[in-house]
Amino acid sequence: MYLLPSPREIRIRDKQFYTLRYHAEICIDDNCDLAVNHYAKLLKNHILQFTGFSLPILKGIASGDGIYLSMNSEMAEEEYKLSIEKDKIVIQGGSNTAILYGVQTLRQIISQKGSVLPCLEIKDYPDIKHRGFYHDVTRGRVPTLAYLKELADKLSYYKINQLQLYIEHSYLFKDFSEVWRDDTPLTAEEILELDAYCRSLNIELIPSLSSFGHLYELLRTKTYAHLCELPNSDKEPFGLVARMQHHTIDTTNEESYQLITKMISEYMPLFSSKHFNICADETFDLGKGRSKQLADEIGTQKLYVGFLKRIAEFVVSKGKIPMFWGDIISRFPEAINELPKESICLNWGYAPDQRDYETKALAEAGATQYLCPGVGGWNQMINLIESSYKNIRLMCDYAYQYQGIGILNTDWGDFGHINHPEFSTAGIIYGATFSWRKTELSFDEINKQISALEYRDQSEQLIAVVAKLSTLSVFGWRNAVWFKELHPAKDEKSKEEIRSFLMEGDLSKVQTVNKSIENHVQELYRIINTMDSGKRYLVKPYLLAADGIHLLNRIGATIGHKVYQQENPATEDSKKLAAELEHWFYRYKEVWRSVSKESELYRLQNVINWYADYLREI
């Protein structure tokens, strides 16, 4: 039996069992708040799914066989105790939150054991109070509300208690139709409904809005282009690469502050959260354009801190706690003391061997910080599973070592969010596990547990196979986007740069690598039969993505041969490859639409169409 996150204390009584019978009851003690009613309903529905029994929910004094939920004022706020005895199940918690944690643990046990449960006692509580997931809903995908609710269900199941949705332009602002007109943005009604749904699961839905850098769509509009740090940036054609590199707001123009605070003022009231993430990361262009004169006088550091401070103080004036990304201020961590004392620094780093230098420096400067690892999905057909495991585990260790108050596990959508959102599941569970308490779980072992617990895969091999597939891109999505967007070459230097993105991987290995992909795909087909029928639909997106990796590798090899005269046994008829690519993307769009709005699917279509045309030309 597997439990994730793994409890800190568990005593199983050998050869003793409790049978959850069809006439049992779910009884809520009178000392419980109204919120516990919802947790009881979650449990009721779960029992129905895994046993076929629809147990009644009662409130008051327990009168018979069943499950009892109660508050215990002597326990710590987030501490719970789950006892499965021969004649009953008892969940006690120090708060509503703690009772929910006990319910989620019991649900995991029932999903594996059904009606006959081992007698045991679990005592548990988290070491890190804030355990969050950060989902990019701007640079590619805007998820449907139904998918976002499913995501909240998953987060709560693994005891994650915060969710942030990254917004640049994909919210339906009243007075900024130029910004969202090319998208299918989230609406106020959708966010209000999601906020209430998250609250019912003890998840704080925290607003996150770009307010400094990464304002590509906003600062390319006719109305606001004059506020972009780099003049005439709006005249450049759209590019997935360019979107990641530029479009910082001009801090020297008072209109910039008025614009940002207006957007925050409209967006903030939709959320019940006490926090507001103003982002303020990757301000690459600061001091290089319209603010250069002032930057030369006072330095870009003062420019940055000054504008960040104003926005943070505005958030504080609205009764909220400001959060911001720490990549810029980590270069001069002492400046943290110039910001409102309430500010929380979101210190990110995504390398599998991420250093602790920034974390240590920020801690020594007195910063209140979250550690922010990543699920490794951006620019990938399939998330880099092992890399994300190493990164998440290491960053959680830094949180314990340097007294971080939270973990925020990130899922970005660079270059169109090509990867299916489901592929972040392993990374989400890594974050939930290692932020709950400091524990030792090897890569192989936790993957077995995730395969069994989340995918109900009796072979326990699903995530292991996916992890292998994720490493087999030779000409990957990142390379493909760069190669396309650097065309046409203006000079010999540009030609060489284009060639470098094609040849970054060893194209001579495509035939061997693709054979490995084919073998792993066959393993996935075999695993389907070992999975619960209700989870089998989740394999199709992996199969589709594996085909995409295989296809891009062949396209890279063919371009290398036909355009750059690189001999390669993997070379194919480029016109046939073009047609195969178009058929693959037709199937890809079906999977996209199962969880996402149309959003920027058309931008991915543009990339696919360019390659199909290019292959026919060569």
Secondary structure, DSSP 8 states (H G I E B T S, - for coil): ---SS--SEEEEEEEEEEE--TT-EEEE-TTS-THHHHHHHHHHHHHHHHHS----EEESS--SSEEEEEE-TTS-TT-EEEEE-SSEEEEEESSHHHHHHHHHHHHHHHHHHTTEEEEEEEEE--SSSEEEEEEE-SSS--B-HHHHHHHHHHHHHTT--EEEEEESS-B--TT-HHHHTTS--B-HHHHHHHHHHHHHTT-EEEEEE--SS--TTGGGSTTTGGGBSSTTGGGS---HHHHHH---B-TTSHHHHHHHHHHHHHHGGG---SEEE------TTTTSSTTHHHHHHH-HHHHHHHHHHHHHHHHHHTT-EEEEE-TTGGGSGGGGGGS-TT-EEEEE---TT--SHHHHHHHHTT--EEEE-B-S-TT-SS--HHHHHHHHHHHHHHHHHTT-SEEEEEE--GGG--S-GGGGHHHHHHHHHHHHS-----HHHHHHHHHHHTS-BTT--HHHHHHHHTT--SS-HHHHHHHHHT-S--SHHHHHHHHHHHSSS-GGGHHHHHHHHHHHHHHHHHHHTTB-TTTGGGHHHHHHHHHHHHHHHHHHHHHHHHHH----TT---HHHHHHHHHHHHHHHHHHHHTTB-STTHHHHHHHHHHHHHHHHH-
